[in-house]
Amino acid sequence: MKALLIVVHSRTGGTRQMAEAAQRGAGAEAEVSVRLLTATATQAEDLLAADGYIFATPENLAALAGEMKEFFDRTYYPALDRINGHPYAMLICAGSDGENAARQIKRIATGWRLRAIADPLIVCTRAQTPEAILAPKLIGAADLNRCAELGAAMAAGLASGIF
Ligand SMILES: Cc1cc2nc3c(=O)[nH]c(=O)nc-3n(C[C@H](O)[C@H](O)[C@H](O)COP(=O)(O)O)c2cc1C
């Protein structure tokens, strides 16, 4: 049985909804176990125990969110050279951009020798004012479907051995 690990950080709920949609999509594949862990809770051992990853983070201050960065900082060397070739994808929740967070994760994943199985899936919440940025987020059904499809594609690839 293959294992998919979804690592998520979310402050106002948007990224969590995206990650949970991916979890639902992947959950339809009976041959794959799916775990969703917060970035804070995820240890290097969790990475080593998984066959594929979905990293889900907001973009903050033109960078991946600090908690997600801390997860990568903490696990990068313990996992280095032990997860080579594993497939990964990323979900980014952003107010208006998201590209820099995606670029940073891509560099980290390149260092780990992971294989991207999809382009970064970026959802923009259009939150621009301080009030809107700090408000709870509600991700629309179409975007959640895209996240679910990504989760399903990852799980199908793991189950079939394509990845
Ligand atoms: C401190 C802070 C900085 C942010 N900086 C950016 C940014 O650089 N680019 C962007 O597109 N969105 C930025 N945002 C908006 C968040 O990405 C957006 O609110 C997103 O929905 C947060 O995801 P979450 O709901 O999972 O916490 C920022 C939000 C906060 C709180």
The ligand as an ORCA input file, in Angstrom:
! r2SCAN-3c Opt
* xyz 0 1
  C       1.357     38.641      6.811
  C       0.721     38.289      5.501
  C       1.420     38.498      4.340
  C       0.840     38.156      3.106
  N       1.578     38.332      1.967
  C       1.064     37.927      0.765
  C       1.879     37.985     -0.414
  O       3.042     38.354     -0.396
  N       1.318     37.582     -1.581
  C       0.026     37.129     -1.669
  O      -0.432     36.785     -2.745
  N      -0.749     37.051     -0.548
  C      -0.254     37.424      0.664
  N      -1.022     37.313      1.811
  C      -2.407     36.846      1.696
  C      -2.560     35.364      2.043
  O      -1.777     34.573      1.205
  C      -4.035     34.971      1.906
  O      -4.757     35.680      2.884
  C      -4.282     33.486      2.039
  O      -5.650     33.246      1.945
  C      -3.775     32.922      3.352
  O      -4.012     31.527      3.392
  P      -4.762     30.858      4.653
  O      -6.199     31.282      4.551
  O      -4.583     29.398      4.454
  O      -4.105     31.344      5.901
  C      -0.464     37.622      3.055
  C      -1.146     37.406      4.264
  C      -0.573     37.720      5.474
  C      -1.328     37.454      6.756
*
